[in-house]
Amino acid sequence: MKQAKDVVILFRDKLVTGEDTDVDDIQWYKDMIMTLLTTPKQLAEEQRKENTIFLNHPDYYTIQVSNHTSLEHYLSSLFKKHSLDKDLQQEIINNQESIDEIDVPEDIVSAIDAIKDNGYIIEQLEDATSLSLTVDESWAIQYIQDVDGSEPYVHVISIQEDLDSYYNGEPINLKDILLRIEEIYTTYPGDRHTIFVQQELALIGQYVLIDYLFVRDKFSSYEIDTTNPLSEEHQRELLFFVHNHHDSIYWGVVNEVVQELQRNNWIPVEELAHREYWYIFVEPYQNLTEDSFLSLDKWPVVDTTHDIYQNYIEQNKSLTALSDASASEVLSLFMYASVKPDEKLVNKLKTENGLEIASYDWYDIWRNSYYFIELKNEEDKAVYDFISFPNIYTEEETFQISIELIKQEGIWLINRIYDRTKTKEAPS
C-alpha cells in the first residue's frame, strides 16, 4: 500500500510540474499500482480461471518478491512491537500451521494467515536473530495442477520438495533426482523449453550435479573438501554412473570429472566444483567437454586476433597470411574486421554461399552471450555457437547464434551464420 501510494504521489508531482503525460504514461502508472496491490494468491486464482500457469506470468516474480519482502518485514515488526522473546518466536514458527492453537496476539495470527494464504512458509535464519520466508511448493502445486500442460511444472516442484528433504538429512539419492530432471526433458518435449521449466531445471540441475560430484556425503552445497579423497562409496557411485549411464545428458560431465578426480587420487579440486554446468540443459550441448567452452571475457574472443590481422596487413592483405590460422582465429578475425570496420576483409572471409550473410552487430552478440562454444571442429568444417540462457524475469528466450566455417584452399572461411532458435536446426 505504501509503495502504491508513492507511485500516486510520483504521478501527482509530474502533473504539478507540468510535464507532458500521454495515454501510455498513465497506463504505466496504473499497471505499476495494480502490480503492487496484487498478491500471489490473486494472480494464481486469476490465471487458473484463464487455464494458464501463473508461474509464466511476466509479473509473477515481481509480485512474489514484493509480497515476500513486505510480509517478512511486517511480521518482524510485529515481533518487535509485542517484544516477543526468542523462545516464543520459535514456538510461533514451529506452530505456524496451527497458529490458532497457541496464545499469540491477533495481529500476528492475521499476518501468519496472510503469509500461508499467499504461498510462503516462515523459517529462521542461521543466526536465529531474524525471520525469513520461503516459497511453499505445495501451495504452488495447488494452483497449477488443474491447468492444461501443468505436469512438468508439478514435477519440477516435486523435485524441489525432495531436495529440501535431502538437505534436511533424509536418505535420498541425488542420482535419482538428476535422472528425474532428465526424465522431464524426455517425457515432455513440447514443454521443456517453456522458460520457467527450462530455467528451473537448469538451476536445480546445476547445484544437484555439483553436490552429486563433490559433496554427496555432506547434505550441504559448497562444502567441498579439497584436502581428502572422496569416500570409497562416493567413488563407486560415480564410477557406476560412468559405466551404466552412457545415454544420460550428464554423462560427458561426470565422465570428465571422474577422469580428473582419478588423476588427482580422488581429491576434488576447487576449480572443478565451480565450473558452470548449465549448458548440458540446453540442446545441443549435452556431452560436450569443458574444453569446448571458450572464453568470452575479452574482445575479440581469441588472443591472437590482433597479431593475425597485423600479419595480414603486412602480407599485402593476402589471405595466404591466414593459412596457419585456426577456425576460431578466423572467426574472431571476421568479428574484428566487421567492427573495425574492414569491409574488404569481411567479404574476403566469406564463401560464395556466405555472400548473403546478413550483417550482425558483433558487440551485441558478444555482450548477450554467456558461452562461446566450439560445437564442431573437423578437418574441413567447424561450427561455433554464441549462446545465453532463457531469462525467467524478462521471458527472453535462449540466444543461440551459430557460425559455420569451411576450409577452402587451405583457408578457413565463414560459410553460414544463423539463429538456431529460429531455424530450430540441429548441428549437422
LINVENZI-V394500 format. One record per backbone hydrogen bond with DSSP energy under -0.5 kcal/mol. CO is the residue of the C=O (numbers start at 0). NH is the residue of the N-H. E is the energy in kcal/mol with one decimal. If there is no record, write none. Layout:
BEGIN
CO,NH,E + CO,NH,E
END
This chain:
BEGIN
0,4,-2.4 + 1,5,-2.1 + 2,6,-1.7 + 3,7,-2.0 + 4,8,-2.4 + 5,9,-2.3 + 6,10,-2.2 + 7,11,-2.6 + 8,12,-2.8 + 9,13,-1.5 + 10,14,-1.8 + 11,15,-2.5 + 12,16,-2.0 + 13,18,-1.8 + 14,17,-1.3 + 21,25,-2.2 + 22,26,-2.4 + 23,27,-2.1 + 24,28,-1.9 + 25,29,-2.2 + 26,30,-2.9 + 27,31,-2.3 + 28,32,-2.3 + 29,33,-2.6 + 30,34,-2.5 + 31,35,-2.2 + 32,36,-1.8 + 34,37,-1.0 + 38,42,-2.3 + 39,43,-2.7 + 40,44,-2.5 + 41,45,-2.3 + 42,46,-2.6 + 43,47,-2.1 + 44,48,-1.8 + 45,49,-1.0 + 46,51,-2.9 + 47,50,-1.6 + 51,53,-0.6 + 52,55,-2.3 + 53,56,-1.3 + 56,59,-1.9 + 58,62,-2.8 + 59,63,-3.1 + 60,64,-2.5 + 61,65,-2.3 + 62,66,-2.6 + 63,67,-2.6 + 64,68,-2.5 + 65,69,-2.3 + 66,70,-2.9 + 67,71,-2.0 + 68,72,-2.4 + 69,73,-2.5 + 70,74,-2.6 + 71,75,-2.0 + 72,76,-2.3 + 73,77,-1.9 + 74,78,-2.2 + 75,79,-1.9 + 76,80,-2.6 + 77,81,-2.2 + 78,83,-2.2 + 79,82,-1.1 + 84,88,-2.2 + 85,89,-2.4 + 86,90,-2.0 + 87,91,-2.3 + 88,92,-2.3 + 89,93,-2.7 + 90,94,-1.4 + 92,95,-1.2 + 94,97,-1.2 + 95,98,-0.8 + 97,100,-2.0 + 98,101,-1.4 + 101,103,-1.2 + 104,107,-0.6 + 104,108,-1.8 + 105,109,-2.4 + 106,110,-1.9 + 107,111,-2.5 + 108,112,-2.3 + 109,113,-2.1 + 110,114,-2.1 + 111,115,-2.6 + 112,116,-2.5 + 113,117,-1.3 + 114,119,-2.1 + 115,118,-1.6 + 118,135,-2.9 + 120,133,-2.5 + 122,131,-2.6 + 124,127,-2.1 + 129,124,-2.1 + 131,122,-3.3 + 133,120,-3.0 + 134,136,-0.9 + 135,138,-0.7 + 135,139,-1.4 + 136,140,-2.2 + 137,141,-1.8 + 138,142,-1.1 + 139,142,-0.6 + 139,143,-0.7 + 140,143,-1.1 + 140,144,-2.2 + 143,146,-1.7 + 146,149,-1.4 + 149,153,-2.4 + 150,154,-2.3 + 151,155,-2.1 + 152,156,-2.3 + 153,157,-2.3 + 154,158,-2.2 + 155,159,-1.9 + 156,160,-2.0 + 157,161,-2.1 + 158,162,-2.3 + 159,163,-2.1 + 160,164,-2.0 + 161,165,-2.4 + 162,166,-2.7 + 163,167,-0.8 + 164,169,-2.4 + 165,168,-1.9 + 169,171,-2.1 + 172,175,-0.7 + 172,176,-1.2 + 173,177,-2.6 + 174,178,-2.5 + 175,179,-1.8 + 176,180,-2.3 + 177,181,-2.1 + 178,182,-1.9 + 179,183,-1.6 + 180,184,-1.1 + 181,185,-1.5 + 182,186,-2.8 + 183,187,-2.0 + 187,190,-1.3 + 187,191,-1.4 + 190,193,-2.1 + 193,197,-2.8 + 194,198,-2.7 + 195,199,-2.8 + 196,200,-2.7 + 197,201,-2.2 + 198,202,-2.5 + 199,203,-3.1 + 200,204,-3.0 + 201,205,-2.2 + 202,206,-1.6 + 203,207,-2.7 + 204,208,-2.5 + 205,209,-1.7 + 206,210,-2.3 + 207,211,-2.9 + 208,212,-2.3 + 209,213,-2.4 + 209,214,-0.6 + 210,214,-1.3 + 214,217,-1.7 + 214,218,-0.6 + 219,222,-1.1 + 221,223,-1.6 + 222,224,-0.6 + 223,225,-0.8 + 224,267,-0.6 + 230,234,-2.5 + 231,235,-2.5 + 232,236,-2.2 + 233,237,-2.2 + 234,238,-2.4 + 235,239,-2.5 + 236,240,-1.9 + 237,241,-2.2 + 238,242,-2.2 + 239,243,-1.7 + 240,244,-1.8 + 244,247,-1.5 + 247,250,-1.2 + 248,286,-0.8 + 249,253,-2.8 + 250,254,-3.1 + 251,255,-2.0 + 252,256,-2.7 + 253,257,-2.7 + 254,258,-2.1 + 255,259,-1.9 + 256,260,-2.8 + 257,261,-2.7 + 258,262,-1.8 + 259,263,-0.9 + 260,263,-0.6 + 260,265,-3.7 + 260,266,-0.5 + 261,264,-1.4 + 263,266,-1.6 + 265,229,-2.5 + 265,267,-0.6 + 268,271,-1.1 + 268,272,-1.2 + 269,273,-1.0 + 271,274,-1.2 + 274,276,-0.5 + 276,279,-1.1 + 277,280,-2.6 + 278,281,-1.9 + 281,284,-2.2 + 284,287,-1.4 + 288,291,-1.8 + 289,292,-1.7 + 291,293,-0.8 + 291,373,-3.2 + 293,371,-0.9 + 301,304,-1.6 + 303,307,-2.5 + 304,308,-2.5 + 305,309,-2.4 + 306,310,-2.4 + 307,311,-2.2 + 308,312,-2.1 + 309,313,-2.5 + 310,314,-1.6 + 311,316,-2.0 + 311,317,-0.6 + 312,315,-1.1 + 314,317,-0.9 + 317,320,-1.8 + 318,321,-2.5 + 319,322,-1.6 + 321,324,-1.2 + 325,329,-2.2 + 326,330,-2.4 + 327,331,-2.3 + 328,332,-2.2 + 329,333,-2.6 + 330,334,-2.2 + 331,335,-2.4 + 332,336,-3.0 + 333,337,-1.9 + 334,338,-1.6 + 335,339,-2.1 + 336,340,-0.7 + 336,341,-3.1 + 341,345,-2.3 + 342,346,-2.5 + 343,347,-2.0 + 344,348,-2.0 + 346,349,-1.3 + 348,413,-3.5 + 351,354,-1.4 + 352,355,-0.6 + 353,356,-1.8 + 359,361,-1.2 + 360,364,-2.1 + 361,365,-2.4 + 362,366,-2.6 + 363,367,-2.7 + 364,368,-0.8 + 365,368,-0.6 + 370,372,-0.5 + 370,386,-2.2 + 371,293,-3.2 + 372,374,-1.1 + 372,384,-2.3 + 375,382,-2.4 + 379,406,-1.7 + 380,377,-3.3 + 381,404,-3.0 + 382,374,-1.8 + 382,375,-2.0 + 383,402,-2.9 + 384,372,-3.1 + 384,386,-0.5 + 385,400,-2.5 + 386,369,-4.6 + 386,370,-2.3 + 389,391,-0.6 + 390,394,-1.9 + 390,395,-0.6 + 395,390,-2.0 + 397,399,-0.6 + 398,387,-1.8 + 399,401,-0.6 + 399,419,-2.4 + 399,420,-0.6 + 400,385,-2.4 + 401,417,-2.4 + 402,383,-2.5 + 403,414,-2.9 + 403,415,-1.7 + 404,381,-2.6 + 405,407,-0.5 + 405,412,-2.6 + 407,410,-1.7 + 410,407,-2.8 + 412,405,-2.0 + 412,414,-0.6 + 413,350,-2.3 + 415,403,-3.1 + 417,401,-3.2 + 417,419,-0.8 + 418,421,-1.0 + 418,422,-2.1 + 419,423,-2.1
END
